[in-house]
Amino acid sequence: MPRLILAEGADHPLHADARPLAATQILLNNFLSDFPSLAISSDNVDRTALEKAQRWSIRDVRRFMIVFDLVSTTFDLVAFFLLQKVFGADEPVFQSAWFVVSLLTELVVVLLLRTTGPSCKSRPSRLLVSSTIAVAGLAMMMPYLGPLVAAFGFVPLHLTLLMSMLAVVAAYAVATEASKAAFERIKPE
């Protein structure tokens, strides 16, 4: 079995003996996340974004990637630590939980980063909201659908574990929104 080596030494807190997701789970995750992503074309654009042409610079793109990749990676590591060290998740439980977390964070980040202002003040299109809610609901139900998802290797998650993973997603959303506000406020010269 391939190993995910986040750090050297089996006793290190970031060492994992499980594959985070199997290939079929990655494909399913990508397929499901495509539905809300396609709905972005129907999204409402903030009036401030239409007032003047938007300019992109490599420096801003690089800064954006660094800031938001660090936020994402931090919460990935928190989820991995909880799954491995707190819950002692075996590979099927780890993969089922990680599937839910990774898909939900992907959906959340689309809703949060679609606008430069506070997300709660920018109304997404109905299609984007409804497709995101539908896919998020399906993602949370997947581990409990038994024979319908057996080919993907999902197993039911204990309620405490699921609630912990949802807390990670919620904390990720708060951190992403705060990072976005700081990113927009602090512009290097």
C-alpha positions as CSV (number, residue, x, y, z in Angstrom):
1,M,0.0,0.0,0.0
2,P,1.4,3.4,-0.9
3,R,2.1,5.8,2.0
4,L,1.4,9.4,2.5
5,I,4.6,10.7,4.0
6,L,4.0,14.1,5.5
7,A,6.9,13.9,7.8
8,E,9.7,11.4,8.5
9,G,9.3,8.9,11.4
10,A,6.3,6.7,12.2
11,D,6.0,8.5,15.6
12,H,5.8,12.0,14.0
13,P,2.3,13.5,14.3
14,L,2.1,14.1,10.6
15,H,3.0,10.6,9.4
16,A,0.2,8.7,7.8
17,D,-0.1,5.1,6.8
18,A,-3.1,5.7,4.5
19,R,-3.8,7.0,1.1
20,P,-5.9,10.2,1.6
21,L,-8.1,9.2,-1.4
22,A,-8.2,6.3,-3.8
23,A,-8.2,7.2,-7.5
24,T,-11.9,6.5,-8.0
25,Q,-12.7,8.8,-5.0
26,I,-10.6,11.6,-6.5
27,L,-12.4,11.3,-9.8
28,L,-15.8,11.3,-8.1
29,N,-14.7,14.4,-6.0
30,N,-13.7,16.2,-9.2
31,F,-16.8,15.2,-11.0
32,L,-19.1,16.4,-8.2
33,S,-17.3,19.7,-7.7
34,D,-17.6,20.5,-11.5
35,F,-21.4,21.1,-11.1
36,P,-21.2,24.2,-8.9
37,S,-18.1,25.3,-10.9
38,L,-20.1,25.3,-14.1
39,A,-22.7,27.4,-12.4
40,I,-20.2,30.2,-11.8
41,S,-21.0,31.3,-15.4
42,S,-24.5,32.3,-14.1
43,D,-23.2,34.1,-11.1
44,N,-24.0,37.6,-10.1
45,V,-21.1,40.0,-10.4
46,D,-20.5,42.7,-7.7
47,R,-21.3,46.2,-8.9
48,T,-17.8,47.4,-7.8
49,A,-16.2,44.8,-10.1
50,L,-18.0,46.3,-13.0
51,E,-17.1,49.9,-12.3
52,K,-13.7,49.6,-13.9
53,A,-11.6,47.1,-15.8
54,Q,-9.9,44.6,-13.6
55,R,-6.1,44.3,-14.0
56,W,-4.1,41.2,-13.1
57,S,-0.5,41.2,-12.3
58,I,1.8,38.2,-11.8
59,R,2.8,39.6,-8.4
60,D,-0.9,39.7,-7.2
61,V,-1.6,36.2,-8.5
62,R,1.6,34.8,-6.8
63,R,0.6,36.6,-3.5
64,F,-3.0,35.2,-3.8
65,M,-1.7,31.7,-4.4
66,I,0.7,31.8,-1.4
67,V,-1.9,33.2,1.0
68,F,-4.8,30.9,0.2
69,D,-2.6,27.8,-0.4
70,L,-1.2,28.3,3.1
71,V,-4.7,28.6,4.6
72,S,-5.8,25.5,2.7
73,T,-2.8,23.5,3.6
74,T,-3.0,24.4,7.3
75,F,-6.6,23.1,7.5
76,D,-5.7,20.0,5.5
77,L,-3.0,19.2,8.0
78,V,-5.4,19.8,10.9
79,A,-7.9,17.4,9.4
80,F,-5.2,14.8,8.7
81,F,-3.9,15.1,12.3
82,L,-7.4,14.7,13.7
83,L,-8.2,11.7,11.5
84,Q,-4.8,10.0,12.3
85,K,-4.0,10.9,15.9
86,V,-7.3,11.8,17.5
87,F,-9.7,9.3,15.8
88,G,-7.1,6.7,14.8
89,A,-8.9,6.4,11.5
90,D,-8.1,3.3,9.4
91,E,-7.8,3.8,5.6
92,P,-11.6,3.4,4.7
93,V,-12.6,5.8,7.5
94,F,-9.8,8.2,6.6
95,Q,-10.8,8.2,2.9
96,S,-14.5,8.6,3.6
97,A,-13.9,11.6,6.0
98,W,-11.3,13.2,3.8
99,F,-13.6,12.9,0.7
100,V,-16.3,14.9,2.6
101,V,-13.8,17.5,3.9
102,S,-12.0,18.0,0.7
103,L,-15.2,18.3,-1.4
104,L,-16.9,20.7,1.2
105,T,-13.8,23.0,1.4
106,E,-13.7,23.1,-2.4
107,L,-17.3,24.2,-2.5
108,V,-16.9,26.7,0.3
109,V,-13.9,28.4,-1.3
110,V,-15.8,28.9,-4.6
111,L,-18.5,30.8,-2.6
112,L,-16.0,32.8,-0.6
113,L,-13.5,33.8,-3.3
114,R,-16.1,34.7,-5.9
115,T,-16.1,38.2,-4.6
116,T,-13.4,40.5,-3.1
117,G,-15.7,41.9,-0.5
118,P,-17.5,40.1,2.5
119,S,-19.2,37.0,1.1
120,C,-22.3,37.6,3.2
121,K,-22.8,40.9,1.3
122,S,-22.5,39.5,-2.2
123,R,-25.4,37.4,-3.4
124,P,-24.5,34.4,-5.6
125,S,-26.8,33.2,-8.3
126,R,-29.6,30.8,-7.5
127,L,-28.0,28.2,-9.7
128,L,-24.6,28.5,-7.9
129,V,-26.2,28.3,-4.5
130,S,-28.6,25.4,-5.3
131,S,-25.9,23.3,-7.1
132,T,-23.5,23.9,-4.2
133,I,-26.1,22.9,-1.6
134,A,-27.0,19.8,-3.6
135,V,-23.4,18.6,-4.0
136,A,-22.6,19.4,-0.3
137,G,-25.6,17.4,0.8
138,L,-24.6,14.5,-1.4
139,A,-21.0,14.7,-0.2
140,M,-22.1,14.3,3.4
141,M,-24.5,11.5,2.6
142,M,-22.0,9.5,0.5
143,P,-20.4,7.5,3.4
144,Y,-23.9,6.4,4.4
145,L,-25.3,5.2,1.1
146,G,-24.0,1.6,1.5
147,P,-24.2,-0.5,-1.6
148,L,-24.7,2.5,-3.8
149,V,-21.2,3.7,-3.1
150,A,-19.5,0.5,-2.2
151,A,-17.4,0.6,-5.4
152,F,-15.8,3.8,-4.0
153,G,-14.8,2.3,-0.7
154,F,-16.8,4.6,1.5
155,V,-17.8,3.6,5.0
156,P,-20.2,5.3,7.5
157,L,-18.6,7.9,9.8
158,H,-19.1,8.1,13.5
159,L,-21.1,11.2,14.3
160,T,-18.3,12.7,16.5
161,L,-15.8,12.3,13.6
162,L,-18.2,13.8,11.1
163,M,-19.0,16.8,13.4
164,S,-15.2,17.3,13.9
165,M,-14.6,17.4,10.2
166,L,-17.5,19.8,9.7
167,A,-15.9,22.0,12.4
168,V,-12.7,21.9,10.4
169,V,-14.6,23.0,7.3
170,A,-16.3,25.8,9.2
171,A,-13.0,27.0,10.7
172,Y,-11.5,26.9,7.2
173,A,-14.3,29.1,5.9
174,V,-13.8,31.7,8.7
175,A,-10.0,31.7,8.1
176,T,-10.4,32.0,4.4
177,E,-12.9,34.9,4.7
178,A,-10.5,36.7,7.2
179,S,-7.5,36.0,4.9
180,K,-9.5,37.5,2.0
181,A,-10.2,40.6,3.9
182,A,-6.6,41.0,4.9
183,F,-5.4,40.2,1.4
184,E,-7.7,43.0,0.0
185,R,-6.7,45.5,2.7
186,I,-2.9,45.0,2.6
187,K,-1.7,45.8,-0.9
188,P,2.1,45.8,-1.3
189,E,3.4,48.8,-3.2
